[in-house]
């Protein structure tokens, strides 16, 4: 079956930096990237909600014409779980 993705062409916007959570240190570039992704996704969700019933809007669904067969067995990684396990392994060392 075809793979679908939501594609959104947003613009980066500046804003105040937030302090690192849990004592972690993040670079300004990291914080900017996280903020950009979060804001862009909020725009995607807003546009999807507002375009219900509309023929075409800012958000389009991308469908692979020829999906990569080597990705059939792909399983997404739970990044939170991976981070937790890495932190536990670091404490054991």
Buried (B, 14 or more C-beta within 10 A) or exposed (E): EEEEEEEBEBEEEEEEEEEEEEEEEBEEEEBBEEBBEEBBEEBBEEBBEEEEEEEEEBBEEEEEEEEEEEEEEEEEEEEEEEEEEEEEEEEEE
